Amino acid sequence: MTTLKSSPGPAADSAFRSGMMAAALLGLAGIGVLHTIDMIPLHLAGYAIVLLFPMYLVGAASVLSVWLGYNADVTDLRPVYKDP
């Protein structure tokens, strides 16, 4: 039995964009709050923004893409070549 493959539509695109904006805002707000209540000093907040925040965004994008159906598996692969 084969399963039908459908690509995500415009609603998934919008949800991904909104989810990434929300993740970015929550991450930056979290770092800001931690610095404001003196749990982390300024140099650690800068470290978190420059080095850890991009990895956090990649993780958030990965979770959102799988959740919204952008993930691909082996069955989506095709050989890429030209016939002579």
Rosetta constraint file for C-alpha pairs under 8 A:
AtomPair CA 7 CA 69 HARMONIC 7.50 0.50
AtomPair CA 7 CA 70 HARMONIC 7.45 0.50
AtomPair CA 8 CA 12 HARMONIC 5.70 0.50
AtomPair CA 8 CA 13 HARMONIC 7.44 0.50
AtomPair CA 8 CA 68 HARMONIC 7.22 0.50
AtomPair CA 8 CA 69 HARMONIC 6.21 0.50
AtomPair CA 8 CA 70 HARMONIC 6.67 0.50
AtomPair CA 9 CA 13 HARMONIC 6.55 0.50
AtomPair CA 10 CA 14 HARMONIC 6.18 0.50
AtomPair CA 11 CA 15 HARMONIC 6.08 0.50
AtomPair CA 12 CA 16 HARMONIC 5.97 0.50
AtomPair CA 12 CA 68 HARMONIC 6.03 0.50
AtomPair CA 13 CA 17 HARMONIC 6.23 0.50
AtomPair CA 14 CA 18 HARMONIC 6.08 0.50
AtomPair CA 15 CA 19 HARMONIC 5.85 0.50
AtomPair CA 16 CA 20 HARMONIC 6.09 0.50
AtomPair CA 16 CA 61 HARMONIC 7.94 0.50
AtomPair CA 16 CA 64 HARMONIC 6.37 0.50
AtomPair CA 16 CA 65 HARMONIC 7.23 0.50
AtomPair CA 16 CA 68 HARMONIC 7.44 0.50
AtomPair CA 17 CA 21 HARMONIC 6.27 0.50
AtomPair CA 18 CA 22 HARMONIC 6.11 0.50
AtomPair CA 19 CA 23 HARMONIC 6.02 0.50
AtomPair CA 19 CA 64 HARMONIC 7.26 0.50
AtomPair CA 20 CA 24 HARMONIC 6.05 0.50
AtomPair CA 20 CA 57 HARMONIC 7.55 0.50
AtomPair CA 20 CA 60 HARMONIC 7.07 0.50
AtomPair CA 20 CA 61 HARMONIC 6.73 0.50
AtomPair CA 21 CA 25 HARMONIC 6.13 0.50
AtomPair CA 22 CA 26 HARMONIC 6.00 0.50
AtomPair CA 23 CA 27 HARMONIC 6.00 0.50
AtomPair CA 23 CA 57 HARMONIC 7.26 0.50
AtomPair CA 23 CA 60 HARMONIC 6.87 0.50
AtomPair CA 24 CA 28 HARMONIC 6.14 0.50
AtomPair CA 24 CA 57 HARMONIC 6.90 0.50
AtomPair CA 25 CA 29 HARMONIC 5.89 0.50
AtomPair CA 26 CA 30 HARMONIC 5.92 0.50
AtomPair CA 27 CA 31 HARMONIC 6.34 0.50
AtomPair CA 27 CA 53 HARMONIC 7.27 0.50
AtomPair CA 27 CA 56 HARMONIC 7.98 0.50
AtomPair CA 28 CA 32 HARMONIC 6.09 0.50
AtomPair CA 28 CA 49 HARMONIC 7.61 0.50
AtomPair CA 29 CA 33 HARMONIC 5.99 0.50
AtomPair CA 30 CA 34 HARMONIC 6.14 0.50
AtomPair CA 31 CA 35 HARMONIC 6.23 0.50
AtomPair CA 31 CA 45 HARMONIC 6.32 0.50
AtomPair CA 31 CA 48 HARMONIC 7.51 0.50
AtomPair CA 31 CA 49 HARMONIC 7.76 0.50
AtomPair CA 32 CA 36 HARMONIC 6.01 0.50
AtomPair CA 32 CA 45 HARMONIC 7.69 0.50
AtomPair CA 33 CA 37 HARMONIC 6.16 0.50
AtomPair CA 34 CA 38 HARMONIC 6.30 0.50
AtomPair CA 34 CA 39 HARMONIC 5.26 0.50
AtomPair CA 34 CA 40 HARMONIC 5.94 0.50
AtomPair CA 35 CA 39 HARMONIC 5.87 0.50
AtomPair CA 35 CA 40 HARMONIC 5.09 0.50
AtomPair CA 35 CA 41 HARMONIC 6.09 0.50
AtomPair CA 35 CA 42 HARMONIC 6.66 0.50
AtomPair CA 35 CA 45 HARMONIC 6.59 0.50
AtomPair CA 40 CA 44 HARMONIC 6.08 0.50
AtomPair CA 40 CA 45 HARMONIC 6.45 0.50
AtomPair CA 41 CA 45 HARMONIC 6.34 0.50
AtomPair CA 42 CA 46 HARMONIC 6.18 0.50
AtomPair CA 43 CA 47 HARMONIC 6.18 0.50
AtomPair CA 44 CA 48 HARMONIC 6.05 0.50
AtomPair CA 45 CA 49 HARMONIC 6.21 0.50
AtomPair CA 46 CA 50 HARMONIC 6.06 0.50
AtomPair CA 47 CA 51 HARMONIC 5.70 0.50
AtomPair CA 47 CA 52 HARMONIC 7.04 0.50
AtomPair CA 48 CA 52 HARMONIC 4.70 0.50
AtomPair CA 48 CA 53 HARMONIC 5.87 0.50
AtomPair CA 49 CA 53 HARMONIC 4.93 0.50
AtomPair CA 49 CA 54 HARMONIC 7.62 0.50
AtomPair CA 50 CA 54 HARMONIC 7.22 0.50
AtomPair CA 51 CA 55 HARMONIC 7.30 0.50
AtomPair CA 52 CA 56 HARMONIC 6.27 0.50
AtomPair CA 53 CA 57 HARMONIC 6.26 0.50
AtomPair CA 54 CA 58 HARMONIC 6.30 0.50
AtomPair CA 55 CA 59 HARMONIC 6.28 0.50
AtomPair CA 56 CA 60 HARMONIC 6.19 0.50
AtomPair CA 57 CA 61 HARMONIC 6.05 0.50
AtomPair CA 58 CA 62 HARMONIC 6.15 0.50
AtomPair CA 59 CA 63 HARMONIC 6.27 0.50
AtomPair CA 60 CA 64 HARMONIC 6.11 0.50
AtomPair CA 61 CA 65 HARMONIC 5.93 0.50
AtomPair CA 62 CA 66 HARMONIC 6.30 0.50
AtomPair CA 63 CA 67 HARMONIC 6.11 0.50
AtomPair CA 64 CA 68 HARMONIC 5.95 0.50
AtomPair CA 65 CA 69 HARMONIC 6.08 0.50
AtomPair CA 65 CA 70 HARMONIC 4.92 0.50
AtomPair CA 65 CA 71 HARMONIC 6.16 0.50
AtomPair CA 66 CA 70 HARMONIC 5.73 0.50
AtomPair CA 66 CA 71 HARMONIC 5.06 0.50
AtomPair CA 72 CA 76 HARMONIC 6.09 0.50
AtomPair CA 73 CA 77 HARMONIC 7.44 0.50
